């Protein structure tokens, strides 16, 4: 879970209740350059390892019959008090109390990665994500509701994450394929559900790999 939260930057702050340092904009390019090396090593280390989602995380994400779009305003809740300090660094009170709620998006220096959420046991969704969405969203995170982690990692050749229950609840992610994009200026997340009218397999049956 810690790896999931730290990589996503925003998600740990906004949707799991913890605060984490956010990388400076000038470090982003270096991080992306190192990504290919890290992912290659990850694929090699995962070849013979059977990884399962934590208990209670797996969810079937059926392909929607019709595409739709909806918007959500993310909320973050502080899990501890943020102290108020004077110019000498002395604590003189509480700046923001525990439980304070705010929208973190406008405060981020860069957009978080686009989230591509799908059911890895549905071949239609896997094919659509690989052939269509990867080209549209180079800066992304692949998140699966269920499926064989090692096989999915092999199919896509990049990092894959399990769908965190808090993330699923926050964005009402109940269908695949769902794409979560960000509008920092307006402080909203835009969720696009790509149904079978876009995927193009409305009359086929979900296939388990």
Secondary structure in CASP SS format (residue, H / E / C, confidence):
PFRMAT SS
TARGET T0000
AUTHOR 0000-0000-0000
METHOD secondary structure of the structure
MODEL  1
X C 1.00
X H 1.00
X H 1.00
X H 1.00
X H 1.00
X H 1.00
X H 1.00
X H 1.00
X C 1.00
X H 1.00
X H 1.00
X H 1.00
X H 1.00
X H 1.00
X H 1.00
X C 1.00
X C 1.00
X C 1.00
X C 1.00
X C 1.00
X C 1.00
X C 1.00
X C 1.00
X C 1.00
X H 1.00
X H 1.00
X H 1.00
X H 1.00
X H 1.00
X H 1.00
X H 1.00
X H 1.00
X H 1.00
X H 1.00
X H 1.00
X H 1.00
X H 1.00
X H 1.00
X H 1.00
X H 1.00
X H 1.00
X H 1.00
X H 1.00
X H 1.00
X H 1.00
X H 1.00
X C 1.00
X C 1.00
X C 1.00
X C 1.00
X C 1.00
X C 1.00
X C 1.00
X C 1.00
X C 1.00
X C 1.00
X C 1.00
X C 1.00
X C 1.00
X C 1.00
X C 1.00
X E 1.00
X E 1.00
X C 1.00
X C 1.00
X C 1.00
X C 1.00
X E 1.00
X E 1.00
X E 1.00
X E 1.00
X E 1.00
X C 1.00
X C 1.00
X C 1.00
X E 1.00
X E 1.00
X C 1.00
X C 1.00
X C 1.00
X C 1.00
X E 1.00
X E 1.00
X E 1.00
X E 1.00
X C 1.00
X C 1.00
X C 1.00
X C 1.00
X C 1.00
X E 1.00
X E 1.00
X E 1.00
X E 1.00
X E 1.00
X E 1.00
X C 1.00
X C 1.00
X C 1.00
X C 1.00
X E 1.00
X E 1.00
X C 1.00
X C 1.00
X H 1.00
X H 1.00
X H 1.00
X C 1.00
X C 1.00
X C 1.00
X C 1.00
X C 1.00
X C 1.00
X E 1.00
X E 1.00
X E 1.00
X E 1.00
X E 1.00
X C 1.00
X C 1.00
X C 1.00
X C 1.00
X H 1.00
X H 1.00
X H 1.00
X H 1.00
X H 1.00
X H 1.00
X H 1.00
X H 1.00
X H 1.00
X H 1.00
X H 1.00
X H 1.00
X H 1.00
X H 1.00
X C 1.00
X C 1.00
X C 1.00
X E 1.00
X E 1.00
X E 1.00
X E 1.00
X E 1.00
X C 1.00
X C 1.00
X C 1.00
X C 1.00
X H 1.00
X H 1.00
X H 1.00
X H 1.00
X H 1.00
X H 1.00
X H 1.00
X H 1.00
X C 1.00
X C 1.00
X C 1.00
X E 1.00
X E 1.00
X E 1.00
X C 1.00
X C 1.00
X H 1.00
X H 1.00
X H 1.00
X H 1.00
X H 1.00
X H 1.00
X C 1.00
X C 1.00
X C 1.00
X C 1.00
X E 1.00
X E 1.00
X C 1.00
X E 1.00
X E 1.00
X E 1.00
X E 1.00
X E 1.00
X E 1.00
X C 1.00
X C 1.00
X C 1.00
X C 1.00
X E 1.00
X E 1.00
X E 1.00
X E 1.00
X E 1.00
X E 1.00
X C 1.00
X C 1.00
X H 1.00
X H 1.00
X H 1.00
X H 1.00
X C 1.00
X C 1.00
X C 1.00
X C 1.00
X C 1.00
X C 1.00
X C 1.00
X C 1.00
X C 1.00
X C 1.00
END
